[in-house]
Amino acid sequence: MDFSPRRIAILALLAYIPVGVYTLAAGEMTVPTTAIAVVNLVLICGSILLLFGPSPGQPDTPATH
């Protein structure tokens, strides 16, 4: 499958759904825990985007080998 970095980032952002469900169900919706969860998810989404995104100097055309 060939996913674009934009599509991968959208899929990674779906990780906010279980975090929201957990914080609401656990009743632990405090500012520090919510901030830590958001920062962690941003780091994860950013690293996934960098991992699967185009590398510098790579042409935009698909590989032909």
The first five atom37 places (N, CA, C, CB, O) and aatype in JSON, in Angstrom:
{
  "aatype": [12, 3, 13, 15, 14, 1, 1, 9, 0, 9, 10, 0, 10, 10, 0, 18, 9, 14, 19, 7, 19, 18, 16, 10, 0, 0, 7, 6, 12, 16, 19, 14, 16, 16, 0, 9, 0, 19, 19, 2, 10, 19, 10, 9, 4, 7, 15, 9, 10, 10, 10, 13, 7, 14, 15, 14, 7, 5, 14, 3, 16, 14, 0, 16, 8],
  "atom_mask": [
    [1, 1, 1, 1, 1],
    [1, 1, 1, 1, 1],
    [1, 1, 1, 1, 1],
    [1, 1, 1, 1, 1],
    [1, 1, 1, 1, 1],
    [1, 1, 1, 1, 1],
    [1, 1, 1, 1, 1],
    [1, 1, 1, 1, 1],
    [1, 1, 1, 1, 1],
    [1, 1, 1, 1, 1],
    [1, 1, 1, 1, 1],
    [1, 1, 1, 1, 1],
    [1, 1, 1, 1, 1],
    [1, 1, 1, 1, 1],
    [1, 1, 1, 1, 1],
    [1, 1, 1, 1, 1],
    [1, 1, 1, 1, 1],
    [1, 1, 1, 1, 1],
    [1, 1, 1, 1, 1],
    [1, 1, 1, 0, 1],
    [1, 1, 1, 1, 1],
    [1, 1, 1, 1, 1],
    [1, 1, 1, 1, 1],
    [1, 1, 1, 1, 1],
    [1, 1, 1, 1, 1],
    [1, 1, 1, 1, 1],
    [1, 1, 1, 0, 1],
    [1, 1, 1, 1, 1],
    [1, 1, 1, 1, 1],
    [1, 1, 1, 1, 1],
    [1, 1, 1, 1, 1],
    [1, 1, 1, 1, 1],
    [1, 1, 1, 1, 1],
    [1, 1, 1, 1, 1],
    [1, 1, 1, 1, 1],
    [1, 1, 1, 1, 1],
    [1, 1, 1, 1, 1],
    [1, 1, 1, 1, 1],
    [1, 1, 1, 1, 1],
    [1, 1, 1, 1, 1],
    [1, 1, 1, 1, 1],
    [1, 1, 1, 1, 1],
    [1, 1, 1, 1, 1],
    [1, 1, 1, 1, 1],
    [1, 1, 1, 1, 1],
    [1, 1, 1, 0, 1],
    [1, 1, 1, 1, 1],
    [1, 1, 1, 1, 1],
    [1, 1, 1, 1, 1],
    [1, 1, 1, 1, 1],
    [1, 1, 1, 1, 1],
    [1, 1, 1, 1, 1],
    [1, 1, 1, 0, 1],
    [1, 1, 1, 1, 1],
    [1, 1, 1, 1, 1],
    [1, 1, 1, 1, 1],
    [1, 1, 1, 0, 1],
    [1, 1, 1, 1, 1],
    [1, 1, 1, 1, 1],
    [1, 1, 1, 1, 1],
    [1, 1, 1, 1, 1],
    [1, 1, 1, 1, 1],
    [1, 1, 1, 1, 1],
    [1, 1, 1, 1, 1],
    [1, 1, 1, 1, 1]
  ],
  "atom_positions": [
    [[0.83, -1.18, 0.0], [0.0, 0.0, 0.0], [0.87, 1.24, 0.0], [-0.95, 0.0, 1.2], [1.94, 1.27, 0.62]],
    [[0.42, 2.23, -0.7], [1.17, 3.47, -0.77], [0.34, 4.57, -0.11], [1.52, 3.83, -2.23], [-0.62, 5.07, -0.69]],
    [[0.75, 4.94, 1.12], [0.06, 6.0, 1.84], [0.85, 7.29, 1.73], [-0.14, 5.61, 3.32], [2.08, 7.29, 1.78]],
    [[0.15, 8.38, 1.59], [0.81, 9.67, 1.59], [1.08, 10.09, 3.04], [-0.05, 10.74, 0.85], [0.38, 9.64, 3.94]],
    [[2.07, 10.93, 3.26], [2.35, 11.4, 4.62], [1.15, 12.08, 5.26], [3.52, 12.35, 4.62], [0.95, 12.0, 6.47]],
    [[0.36, 12.74, 4.46], [-0.84, 13.42, 4.99], [-1.84, 12.4, 5.53], [-1.5, 14.29, 3.89], [-2.44, 12.61, 6.58]],
    [[-2.02, 11.31, 4.81], [-2.95, 10.27, 5.24], [-2.42, 9.55, 6.49], [-3.18, 9.25, 4.1], [-3.21, 9.19, 7.37]],
    [[-1.12, 9.34, 6.57], [-0.52, 8.72, 7.74], [-0.7, 9.61, 8.96], [0.97, 8.43, 7.51], [-0.99, 9.12, 10.05]],
    [[-0.54, 10.91, 8.79], [-0.71, 11.84, 9.91], [-2.15, 11.84, 10.39], [-0.3, 13.26, 9.5], [-2.39, 11.91, 11.6]],
    [[-3.1, 11.76, 9.48], [-4.51, 11.71, 9.88], [-4.79, 10.43, 10.65], [-5.43, 11.8, 8.64], [-5.51, 10.46, 11.65]],
    [[-4.24, 9.31, 10.2], [-4.42, 8.06, 10.94], [-3.77, 8.12, 12.31], [-3.83, 6.89, 10.14], [-4.31, 7.59, 13.28]],
    [[-2.63, 8.77, 12.41], [-1.96, 8.9, 13.7], [-2.75, 9.78, 14.65], [-0.55, 9.46, 13.51], [-2.76, 9.55, 15.86]],
    [[-3.41, 10.79, 14.11], [-4.21, 11.67, 14.96], [-5.45, 10.97, 15.52], [-4.62, 12.9, 14.19], [-6.06, 11.46, 16.47]],
    [[-5.82, 9.85, 14.94], [-6.93, 9.08, 15.49], [-6.59, 8.52, 16.87], [-7.31, 7.94, 14.54], [-7.48, 8.02, 17.57]],
    [[-5.35, 8.58, 17.26], [-4.94, 8.13, 18.6], [-5.52, 9.02, 19.69], [-3.41, 8.09, 18.71], [-5.54, 8.63, 20.85]],
    [[-6.0, 10.2, 19.34], [-6.62, 11.06, 20.33], [-7.95, 10.49, 20.83], [-6.85, 12.45, 19.75], [-8.37, 10.81, 21.94]],
    [[-8.6, 9.66, 20.05], [-9.89, 9.1, 20.45], [-9.76, 8.22, 21.7], [-10.5, 8.3, 19.3], [-10.49, 8.45, 22.66]],
    [[-8.86, 7.22, 21.73], [-8.75, 6.41, 22.94], [-8.26, 7.2, 24.15], [-7.83, 5.24, 22.69], [-8.63, 6.89, 25.28]],
    [[-7.44, 8.21, 23.92], [-6.98, 9.04, 25.04], [-8.16, 9.79, 25.64], [-5.89, 10.03, 24.58], [-8.29, 9.87, 26.86]],
    [[-9.01, 10.33, 24.81], [-10.19, 11.03, 25.3], [-11.15, 10.11, 26.03], [0.0, 0.0, 0.0], [-11.71, 10.47, 27.07]],
    [[-11.35, 8.92, 25.48], [-12.23, 7.95, 26.13], [-11.67, 7.55, 27.49], [-12.42, 6.71, 25.25], [-12.41, 7.45, 28.46]],
    [[-10.35, 7.33, 27.55], [-9.73, 6.93, 28.82], [-9.85, 8.04, 29.86], [-8.26, 6.58, 28.61], [-10.19, 7.77, 31.01]],
    [[-9.57, 9.27, 29.47], [-9.61, 10.34, 30.45], [-11.03, 10.59, 30.96], [-9.05, 11.62, 29.85], [-11.22, 10.92, 32.13]],
    [[-12.01, 10.43, 30.09], [-13.39, 10.6, 30.54], [-13.86, 9.44, 31.4], [-14.31, 10.75, 29.34], [-14.57, 9.64, 32.39]],
    [[-13.47, 8.22, 31.03], [-13.9, 7.04, 31.78], [-13.2, 6.93, 33.13], [-13.66, 5.77, 30.96], [-13.81, 6.5, 34.11]],
    [[-11.94, 7.3, 33.2], [-11.17, 7.17, 34.43], [-11.47, 8.3, 35.41], [-9.67, 7.13, 34.12], [-11.21, 8.18, 36.6]],
    [[-12.0, 9.39, 34.9], [-12.28, 10.52, 35.76], [-11.03, 11.27, 36.17], [0.0, 0.0, 0.0], [-11.05, 12.06, 37.11]],
    [[-9.95, 11.03, 35.47], [-8.66, 11.67, 35.77], [-8.35, 12.77, 34.77], [-7.54, 10.63, 35.77], [-7.21, 12.89, 34.32]],
    [[-9.31, 13.55, 34.42], [-9.12, 14.59, 33.42], [-8.57, 15.84, 34.09], [-10.43, 14.89, 32.68], [-9.29, 16.81, 34.32]],
    [[-7.29, 15.8, 34.39], [-6.62, 16.95, 34.98], [-5.78, 17.62, 33.91], [-5.74, 16.54, 36.2], [-5.49, 17.02, 32.87]],
    [[-5.4, 18.83, 34.15], [-4.61, 19.57, 33.17], [-3.25, 18.92, 32.92], [-4.42, 21.02, 33.64], [-2.86, 18.78, 31.76]],
    [[-2.51, 18.5, 33.96], [-1.2, 17.89, 33.68], [-1.29, 16.58, 32.88], [-0.48, 17.63, 34.97], [-0.51, 16.38, 31.95]],
    [[-2.23, 15.71, 33.23], [-2.32, 14.44, 32.49], [-2.78, 14.67, 31.05], [-3.27, 13.48, 33.19], [-2.32, 13.98, 30.14]],
    [[-3.68, 15.6, 30.85], [-4.13, 15.9, 29.49], [-3.01, 16.53, 28.68], [-5.35, 16.82, 29.53], [-2.85, 16.21, 27.5]],
    [[-2.25, 17.43, 29.28], [-1.14, 18.07, 28.57], [-0.07, 17.05, 28.21], [-0.54, 19.2, 29.43], [0.48, 17.1, 27.1]],
    [[0.24, 16.15, 29.12], [1.25, 15.13, 28.83], [0.78, 14.22, 27.71], [1.57, 14.3, 30.1], [1.56, 13.87, 26.82]],
    [[-0.49, 13.83, 27.73], [-1.02, 12.97, 26.68], [-0.98, 13.66, 25.32], [-2.44, 12.55, 27.01], [-0.63, 13.04, 24.32]],
    [[-1.32, 14.94, 25.29], [-1.31, 15.69, 24.02], [0.11, 15.83, 23.49], [-1.96, 17.08, 24.21], [0.34, 15.65, 22.3]],
    [[1.05, 16.15, 24.36], [2.45, 16.29, 23.93], [2.97, 14.95, 23.41], [3.34, 16.79, 25.1], [3.65, 14.92, 22.38]],
    [[2.66, 13.86, 24.1], [3.11, 12.55, 23.64], [2.53, 12.2, 22.27], [2.73, 11.48, 24.66], [3.24, 11.67, 21.41]],
    [[1.26, 12.48, 22.08], [0.65, 12.17, 20.79], [1.21, 13.03, 19.66], [-0.85, 12.34, 20.87], [1.36, 12.56, 18.54]],
    [[1.51, 14.28, 19.96], [2.12, 15.15, 18.94], [3.5, 14.61, 18.56], [2.23, 16.61, 19.44], [3.85, 14.6, 17.38]],
    [[4.27, 14.17, 19.55], [5.58, 13.6, 19.26], [5.47, 12.32, 18.43], [6.34, 13.32, 20.56], [6.25, 12.1, 17.5]],
    [[4.51, 11.48, 18.78], [4.32, 10.24, 18.03], [3.88, 10.54, 16.6], [3.28, 9.35, 18.72], [4.42, 9.95, 15.66]],
    [[2.93, 11.43, 16.43], [2.45, 11.78, 15.08], [3.57, 12.4, 14.25], [1.26, 12.75, 15.16], [3.71, 12.09, 13.06]],
    [[4.35, 13.27, 14.86], [5.46, 13.89, 14.14], [6.51, 12.89, 13.73], [0.0, 0.0, 0.0], [7.05, 12.97, 12.62]],
    [[6.82, 11.95, 14.61], [7.84, 10.96, 14.26], [7.34, 10.01, 13.19], [8.26, 10.18, 15.5], [8.12, 9.59, 12.33]],
    [[6.07, 9.65, 13.22], [5.51, 8.8, 12.16], [5.52, 9.53, 10.83], [4.07, 8.35, 12.51], [5.83, 8.94, 9.8]],
    [[5.19, 10.8, 10.86], [5.21, 11.59, 9.63], [6.63, 11.69, 9.06], [4.64, 12.99, 9.89], [6.83, 11.58, 7.85]],
    [[7.6, 11.9, 9.93], [8.99, 11.96, 9.47], [9.49, 10.6, 9.0], [9.89, 12.49, 10.58], [10.26, 10.52, 8.04]],
    [[9.04, 9.54, 9.65], [9.5, 8.2, 9.29], [8.99, 7.79, 7.92], [9.04, 7.2, 10.34], [9.75, 7.25, 7.12]],
    [[7.73, 8.05, 7.64], [7.14, 7.59, 6.39], [7.06, 8.68, 5.33], [5.78, 7.06, 6.66], [6.61, 8.4, 4.21]],
    [[7.47, 9.88, 5.63], [7.44, 10.95, 4.66], [8.6, 10.86, 3.68], [0.0, 0.0, 0.0], [9.49, 10.02, 3.85]],
    [[8.6, 11.71, 2.69], [9.71, 11.69, 1.73], [11.0, 12.17, 2.38], [9.37, 12.57, 0.5], [10.99, 13.08, 3.22]],
    [[12.09, 11.56, 1.99], [13.36, 11.98, 2.54], [13.91, 13.15, 1.73], [14.36, 10.81, 2.55], [13.55, 13.32, 0.57]],
    [[14.77, 13.96, 2.32], [15.33, 15.1, 1.59], [16.14, 14.64, 0.38], [16.21, 15.95, 2.51], [16.94, 13.71, 0.48]],
    [[15.93, 15.28, -0.72], [16.64, 14.95, -1.94], [16.02, 13.81, -2.71], [0.0, 0.0, 0.0], [16.51, 13.45, -3.78]],
    [[14.95, 13.24, -2.21], [14.28, 12.14, -2.89], [13.31, 12.71, -3.91], [13.55, 11.22, -1.88], [12.55, 13.63, -3.59]],
    [[13.32, 12.19, -5.12], [12.35, 12.7, -6.11], [10.92, 12.31, -5.71], [12.68, 12.15, -7.52], [10.71, 11.35, -4.97]],
    [[9.97, 13.07, -6.2], [8.57, 12.83, -5.88], [7.96, 11.66, -6.66], [7.78, 14.06, -6.14], [6.83, 11.26, -6.38]],
    [[8.69, 11.12, -7.61], [8.18, 10.02, -8.4], [8.41, 8.7, -7.66], [8.84, 9.99, -9.79], [9.37, 8.58, -6.9]],
    [[7.54, 7.72, -7.86], [7.73, 6.43, -7.19], [8.95, 5.7, -7.73], [6.49, 5.56, -7.36], [9.38, 5.91, -8.87]],
    [[9.49, 4.85, -6.91], [10.69, 4.08, -7.3], [10.34, 3.12, -8.45], [11.26, 3.29, -6.08], [9.24, 2.58, -8.51]],
    [[11.29, 2.92, -9.33], [11.04, 2.06, -10.5], [11.92, 0.82, -10.47], [11.28, 2.84, -11.79], [12.05, 0.15, -11.5]],
    [[12.51, 0.49, -9.36], [13.36, -0.7, -9.33], [12.71, -1.89, -8.71], [14.6, -0.42, -8.61], [13.32, -2.95, -8.63]]
  ]
}
